[in-house]
Amino acid sequence: MSSLVEKAKERAASEALNYLYDAEIIGVGTGSTVEKLIAKIGLEKDAFSTKMFVASSYDTLIKLQSLGLKVVPTEFLAKKPDVYVDGADEVTRNLMLIKGRGGALLREKILAYFSKRKIYIVDYTKLVNVLGEKKPLPIEVIPYAVGWVINELVKRKLNPKIRMCRNGKDGPVITDSGNIVIDLYIKIRDPESLEKELKSIPGIVETGLFINLADAVIVGYPDKVDVITP
């Protein structure tokens, strides 16, 4: 990855810290830009030592705990997170997002929905005019239904491909919730309609379309940040 993109990620992560200082419960997503945010939180442990963190994945959980931060389970957490910070694979200027490259889309969407504020941090390469322009749309599917779901997606010309592991494990990517990730290689002209269509297929647990789930997107550039709001 180029040094310019790395600088852009660093700037976005630094800006995101400003949204966290007043929060009591902080939801944290998954991905390379979020890793930079976690590292910056670790450098300011005194400011975050009394706060509670909720992780969207085991990967994020391990990273937060390794810094000595307090990570709480969601199962019996009555209070909603005050803020949720995450990355994104693609973002449009009207705050439509594709997420799920890290395979944590179901838990990420749950956290986003139940958090009081939703903030996303991306570098400038993630901005697109149309979702699906650069990245596929992930969906999370129950293993029991995978064969039927794929056939259904092929019939609808949604170009599905099971995501396969690249490192450390052979076979398909399995999410922290035990499901399989299928990527759809399509350009998305009508995200709301596609979301409804996909959710109507039994076996599809969640999609990587994040619609009306962003209060702000912080876009990092090598020399500045741009904050997009509704």
Disulfide bonds with the S-S distance in Angstrom:
none
